Amino acid sequence: MATRAALYYRVVILEVCTISSIPLIRGKKFAVVMLSRLTVLRAAHPPKVQSTSRTRYFSQGHFLQTATTFALNTGDRIPAIGIGAFQDANAQEETVCRALQRGIRLIDTARVYNIEKEVGRGFKKSGVAREELFIGTNLWCNDFHPDDVPRALDDSLRDLDTPYVDLLLMHYPCTFARGYERFPRNANGQMIHGETSFVDTWKAMEKLMKTGRAKAIGVSNFSKGEIETLLTEATVVPAVHQMEVHPYLQQKTFNEWLRSKGIHVVQFSPLGNMNDFYRQTGWSKEISHMVRLIDQPLLKGLASKYGKSAAQIALAWGVNNHRSIIPKSIIDWQLEENIGADFVLDPKDLHEIEALDAKARFNDPSLDYEWRLYSDLDGIEEDMDQRKSWMVASKLEKRKLLIAVNCLAGLAILFFG
């Protein structure tokens, strides 16, 4: 009987722990609060807060949902929630089709992913009209020579089977040598850079806007200094900066600066180190093996409060900060969760999530590309000592939590009998 009681209270205490904010252990005061909450929980589990997700409706047999959109500096609007079409080429056609039929209207992909044909077939198969969609793709680094940019866009338009893209991005600021090879290397395996700059590429992209084949242009993975160079030397202000943002890498100052310049942010990897890609790629960083973002007790506690999942809390955090998100998934229930992340978070909960900022950048192929990416931003190698300290602290918190659960389970048995 005692064993069953201990198990019951361990589960209840774990639930209370997830609701409590970090740090998890607060001495005697913490134990008193925990036991008082335990008394309430024993009587009745508190009801979940009603979800604030938007109204859903049916149309033409497809399950759709109204959605938040944001204004770009071009006057067009971009959806808050989209799908990142990346990897899993054989699954992309069906995934894109199902995502659009469920109400997603933003699709992001890239030339280097080699899936533009599958994406094109997917949105054609969905039956959703092209004018309802916002489709973006990324120009790859070996096509950055100004003379190659128009042809590169035409290649993407052909494979996507669309006369235009809503957004054309420069995938990285680094220019690779012209030619068929996506990753041109010398005999020593080092990347061979091109002879032109990202400013030259940008000016070629500006001309494409006048043709109507690219309604908006933007950049991805740029540093603040590199964007400042564009603002100084070019004519068109980027409509979008697509970059890694999630509760582990919040880049608050940089995000505020981009917004002040009228540049909308699209978050890739909005769930942080959820994707095994960051643990398996050749340039994987030690930090990618830290506790998965969706396993953070704070996010799990907020998920319980809102009747959502931890992943949905992380995604909603991005939307509530006026950014678009493009989570990658090919699984139906995850697509449904992504759509359901369009809801309002309380300001105090947004403030609590700020405590998770570990300056943990998972996407950083600087060494492989022979280019110091993100040179003036959070999360580069110079921050490694700080991130290692954070990882050690996280392990200590987990050990404290385990000790607290065992101790309080024993107290609970004595307290309730």
N, C-alpha and C positions, 0 to 999 in steps of 0.2 A: 504494500500500500504506500509506504514511504517513497519507494522508488518511482511509482507512477506519479505521485504528487510532485516529487522533485522534477521529473520530466515536464509536467504541466507548467510549473512555475518557471522553469528554465525558458520555455517557449515564450511565456508572457513577458518575462524580463527582457529577453532578446528584442521583443517587439517594442517595449518601452525604450530600450537603449537606442534603437534606430530612430525614434522620434526625438530623442535628446540631441542637442547640437554638440559639435566637437569643441573642447575635449570631452571624452566620455566619462571620465572619473573626476569627481569633485569632492572627495572626502566624505566626512560625516553628513554634511548637508545634502550631498548627492544621494546617500543611502536613505535618508529620511524621505526625500522627495520620491525616490523610487518606490519605497514601501507604501507611501500614500497613494501613488498612482496604481500600484498593484491592488490595493484595497478596492479602488473604483473599478478596475478591470475585472476583478473577481465577481463583482455584482453584475456588471453588464458591460459588454464591449462597446466603446463609444461609436456612434454612427459615423460613416465617412462623409466628408464634405461633398456636396453636389458638384459634379463636373461642370465647367464653364465652356466646354467644347461647343462648336457652332451647330446649328440646326442641320439635320440631314434630310435628304429627300430622294425620291426616285424619279428618273427621267429616261425614257426610251429603254427601259429594262436594265439600265446600268445604275449601280449604287454610287451616288454622287454626294458631295458635301460642299457647302459654301466654304470659302477660304479667305484668309487674310492675304492682302497683297500690299506691296510697297511701291511708291513712285520712284522712278529713275530720273536722272537729270536730263534724259531725252524726252520726258513726258509720258513714256510708256510705263506700264506697271508690271512688276515681277511677283509671282506667287511667293508666299512665305515658306511653303513646304514643297519640296520636289523630290526627285529620285536621282541619285548619283549612279549612272550607268558605268560600271567599272568591273573588270574581271568577268568570269563565268559567261563567256561568249555564247555558249550553246543555250543558256537560259535567258538571255537578254530579250529576245523577241517576245516571248510569252510574259516575261516580267513587266516590260514596258506596257504591253497591251493591258494586263490586269491592273497595273497601277493607274493608268489613265481611266479605265472603266470604273475605278473606285473613287475617282475625283481628283487625283494628282494632275497638275497641269504644267509643272516645271520639270524639264528633263535636262540633265547636264551630262555631257560625255566629252571625249577627247580623241583626236586623231591617233595618238600614240596607243590608245587602248585597243585599236583594231576591232571595234564593235559597232561602228557607225551604220553599217548595212543592217545589222540585227536591230538596232534602235529604230531605223527608218521603217523596217518591216513591222516592228511592234506598234508604232503609232498609227500606221496605215491600217493595221488589223483591228485596232481598237474601235474604229468607227468615229472617233472624236475629230471634229473639224480642225484643220490646221490652224485657223485663225484663233481658236480657243487655247492653243498651246504656246508655251514659251520654251523654245529649244535653244540650248547653248552648246557650243563645242569649243575645244581648245586647239589653237595652232601649235604644232610641235617645233622644237628648237632647230631642227635641221632644215626647216622651211622659213627661217626668219629673214633670209635675204630679201630685200624689197622686191626684187624681180620675181621671187618665188611665191610671195604671199597671195596674189590673185589666183594663181593656179592651185595653191594649197586649199584655198577656200572652195574653189570649184570642185576639187576632189571630195571634200566633205559634203558639199551640197548634193553631188551625184550619189554618194553612198547613203546619205540620209534621205534621199529622194524628196527633196524640198527645194523650192526656188530661193529660199532665204533662211538665215538663222536669226533669231531674236537677239543673240549675243555671241560675239566672237571674242575669245580671250587669248592672250599670250600666256602659254602654260607656265613658263619660267622666264626670268630676265636674261638668262645665259643663252648665247647664240652658239650653236654647233655648226660644224663645217657643212656646206651644201652637199647634197647628193642623196642617194637612195638610203644609205645607212642612217637609221634613227639615232644610233649611239656610235658615231665615228670615233675610232680609237687608233693611236699610233702603235708601233711595234711593242712598246712597253705597257700597253693597255690603258694609257692615259687618254682622256677625252680630248678630241681635237676641236678647238673653238673656231667659230666663223670669223670673217673679216669685217662684218658690220656690227652695229650696236642695236640694242633694243629700241633706241630712239628711231633709228632708220626703219625698223619693223613697224613701229607705231605709226609713223607717217604714212606708210603704205596701207595700213589698216584704216586710217582716216579717209583715204580715197575710196575705200570699199564702201564706206557708209553712204557716199553720194550715189552709188550704183543701186542701192536698195537691197543688196545681197546680204548685208549685215546691218540690222537695224540699230544695234548698239555695239560698242567695243569696250573691252576692259582688260584687266591684267590679273595674274594669279601668282602667288608666291613672291611678290615684290617686297622689298624693304621700303621704309619710309623715304629714305634718301633717293631710291630709284624712282619712286612715284613723284617726288619733288622735282627730279630731273625732267620727267615728262611734262609736268605742269609748267616748267620754265621754258623748255625747248620745243614743245609741240603746241598744237592748237586746240585739240579736243580733250576735255577732261574725261578720264575714264569713268564710265557709267558704273562699273563694278570692280571691286577687288575681291577675288575669291581666294580665301586663305584658311589655314587651319585655326579654328576657334572652337573651344569646348571648355567646360568648367575647370579642367586641368591647365588650360592655356587660354586665359581670358583676354590678355592684351588690351586692357581697358583704355589706356591712354592712346594707343594707336587707333583703336576703334573710334574713339571720340574725335580724333584728328581727321580720320577719313570721313566721318559724318559731317564735320565742319566744312569739308571741301566738296560736299555733294556727291561723294562716292559711296555707293551702297555696298555692303559686305555680304557675301555669300559664304557661309561656313561649310567647308568640306571636313570630313571626319568629325561631325558634331558629337559623336559618341566616344571621342578620344581613341583609346587603345582597344576598342571593341573588336576591330578587324585584325585577324591574325597576320595580315600582310605586314604590319609593322614589326612583328616578332620574327618573321621569316625572310624578309628582304635582305639582300646582301649588305645593305648599309644600316641594318637594324641597330637601334641604340639600346643600351642597358635599361634606360628609363621606360621603354615600352613594355617591360615585364612587370611594372608596378601593378598594384591592385587595379582591376578593371574599373573604369569610371562608374559603370552601372551597378557595381557592388559596394559603392560608398554608402555607409550607414545613413548619412545625411539625406542623400537622394532617395533611399528606400523609405526613410521616415516621411519625407514629403510625398512620396508616391502613395503611402497609406492615407495621408491627410486628404489628398485630392481624388483618391480612387483611381489612380493611374499607375503606370509602371515607372521604375527608376529611369529607364530610357526616355520615356515621354517627358519626364521632368527635365532632363538634360536638353531635350529638343525644344521644349517650351521655353526654357531659359533663353535660348537663342532668339526665338521669335519675339519674346517679350522685350528683348533688347534691340528690336527693330532690324533684325538680320534674317536673311533667308537661310534655309538649311537644306542640304542635299544628302541625307543618309543613304548609304548603299545597302540594298537588300534584294534578295530574290525569293524571299519566303512570304507567303500570303499573310500570316498573322502579324508579321513585322510591318508589312505595308499598311495594314489596318492600324497598327499602333502609331505609325508615323503620321498618318492622316489625323488621328485622334490627339496629336500633340499641339493642335491649334487651340489653346485655351489660355486664360489669364492666370498668372501667378501673383500672389500678394507681394507688394514691394518688400515687406520684411523677409519673405522667403527668398526673393532675388538677392537681398543683402546677405543672407546666410550662405548662399551658394558661393559668394565671393571668397569665403574661407577655403574653398577647394583649390584655388589658383596655385598650382605648383610650378608654373612656368615650364611645364613638361611638353616640349615639342617633339612629336613622334615622326613627323615628315621632314627629314633634313638630309637630302642626298648631296650635300655640299662637297664632301670629299670625293665622291664618285664623279661628280660633274666638274670638278676642278674650279669651283666658283663659290665664294663665301656668300651663301644665301642668308637672308634675314640678318644682315650684319649689324643693324641697329635696333633689333627687336628682341623680345624676351625669348628664352628657351634655346639659345645657341650653346655651343660647347663651353663657352666661358661660364655658363651658369650651372655646369655639371655638379660642382661641389655642393651648391645650394640644393639641387634636386636630389642628390644622394642623401643629404641630411634629412630631406623631407621623407624619403623612402624609409630611412631608419625610424623616423618618428612614427610613420604609419604602422610599422611592424610593432612598435612599442604600444601603440593604441590598441591594436588587436589583442596583444597579450593582456593588457589591462582589462579589456572587455571580457575576455575569457575568465580572468580571476574574479571580476565583479559578478559575472553570471553565476559562477559556482558558489561564491559567498552568499549572494542574495537568495539563491535557491534554498540554501540551508536556513537562512533567516526566515524565509517565507514559510517553510515547514513548521518552524517553531512559532511563528506569528499566527498562522491559521490553524495549526494542529493537523 
